[in-house]
């Protein structure tokens, strides 16, 4: 994750999603989604479990 570690949310380390962010799924599998939340302060990334 490198220098962006403070902007990456994972199931083990959930970060609050900034208010007003636009959610975009950039990758989806059976088990996981990689999501970009675009907001006023830039992009926050999230690794999320795929909903059943």
DABELHU-V185912 format. One record per helix or strand of 2 or more residues. SS is the DSSP state (A for helix, B for strand). FROM is the first residue (numbers start at 0). TO is the last residue. If there is no record, write none. Layout:
[[SS;FROM;TO] [SS;FROM;TO]]
This chain:
[[A;1;6] [B;7;9] [B;21;27] [B;31;38] [B;41;48]]
